[in-house]
């Protein structure tokens, strides 16, 4: 499943990043690497607020669709 299809308030593990190499590199720099725990804090019309490695990130829905979680 992708990150934009999950319920807020739950924890997930990042499985894969289906993004361009440039975007994948940027996401990995922010701590989004396979195996990392992601907590989805909230979902709005603009996107998601997630917590990764004790940092909060805002992710647009289209980008969240390229992040595979389990």
Kinemage of the C-alpha trace (Angstrom):
@kinemage 1
@onewidth
@group {chain A} dominant
@subgroup {mainchain}
@vectorlist {calphas} color= white
{ca unk a 1} P 0.000 0.000 0.000
{ca unk a 2} L 1.128 3.569 -0.502
{ca unk a 3} L 1.482 6.252 2.123
{ca unk a 4} L -1.453 8.272 0.766
{ca unk a 5} L -3.857 5.365 1.413
{ca unk a 6} L -3.120 4.807 5.119
{ca unk a 7} L -4.949 5.992 8.228
{ca unk a 8} L -3.538 8.801 10.385
{ca unk a 9} L -2.455 7.774 13.867
{ca unk a 10} L -0.797 4.551 12.775
{ca unk a 11} L 2.803 3.397 12.387
{ca unk a 12} L 4.127 1.829 9.192
{ca unk a 13} L 7.450 0.589 7.827
{ca unk a 14} L 8.793 2.080 4.623
{ca unk a 15} L 9.166 -0.639 1.997
{ca unk a 16} L 10.187 1.253 -1.157
{ca unk a 17} L 10.410 4.667 -2.777
{ca unk a 18} L 8.956 4.631 -6.304
{ca unk a 19} L 10.236 8.091 -7.215
{ca unk a 20} L 12.793 9.527 -9.611
{ca unk a 21} L 16.425 9.073 -8.576
{ca unk a 22} L 16.690 12.773 -7.681
{ca unk a 23} L 13.548 12.707 -5.513
{ca unk a 24} L 14.560 9.370 -3.942
{ca unk a 25} L 17.904 10.880 -2.951
{ca unk a 26} L 16.195 13.898 -1.369
{ca unk a 27} L 13.751 11.672 0.568
{ca unk a 28} L 16.594 9.457 1.789
{ca unk a 29} L 18.430 12.572 3.005
{ca unk a 30} L 15.328 13.397 5.075
{ca unk a 31} L 15.415 9.931 6.683
{ca unk a 32} L 12.939 8.098 4.460
{ca unk a 33} L 14.875 4.888 3.863
{ca unk a 34} L 13.561 1.319 3.495
{ca unk a 35} L 12.895 -0.277 6.872
{ca unk a 36} L 12.375 3.039 8.663
{ca unk a 37} L 9.314 3.509 10.880
{ca unk a 38} L 6.870 6.200 9.724
{ca unk a 39} L 4.105 7.575 11.929
{ca unk a 40} L 1.291 9.278 10.007
{ca unk a 41} L 0.189 12.138 12.241
{ca unk a 42} L -2.503 13.736 10.080
{ca unk a 43} L -3.940 14.012 6.606
{ca unk a 44} L -5.272 17.223 5.052
{ca unk a 45} L -6.353 18.323 1.583
{ca unk a 46} L -2.803 19.521 0.969
{ca unk a 47} L -1.028 16.337 2.067
{ca unk a 48} L 0.216 14.344 5.034
{ca unk a 49} L 2.138 15.221 8.161
{ca unk a 50} L 4.432 12.327 9.063
{ca unk a 51} L 7.027 11.684 11.739
{ca unk a 52} L 10.310 10.027 10.802
{ca unk a 53} L 13.269 9.744 13.184
{ca unk a 54} L 11.694 12.250 15.619
{ca unk a 55} L 11.223 14.845 12.850
{ca unk a 56} L 7.937 15.972 11.322
{ca unk a 57} L 7.653 16.283 7.559
{ca unk a 58} L 4.889 17.527 5.280
{ca unk a 59} L 4.408 15.303 2.224
{ca unk a 60} L 2.129 16.189 -0.720
{ca unk a 61} L -0.440 13.522 -1.667
{ca unk a 62} L 1.122 12.926 -5.105
{ca unk a 63} L 4.530 12.286 -3.526
{ca unk a 64} L 2.957 10.115 -0.810
{ca unk a 65} L 1.631 7.917 -3.620
{ca unk a 66} L 5.204 6.972 -4.509
{ca unk a 67} L 6.089 5.848 -0.964
{ca unk a 68} L 5.281 2.162 -0.376
{ca unk a 69} L 4.664 1.113 3.239
{ca unk a 70} L 3.582 -2.008 5.100
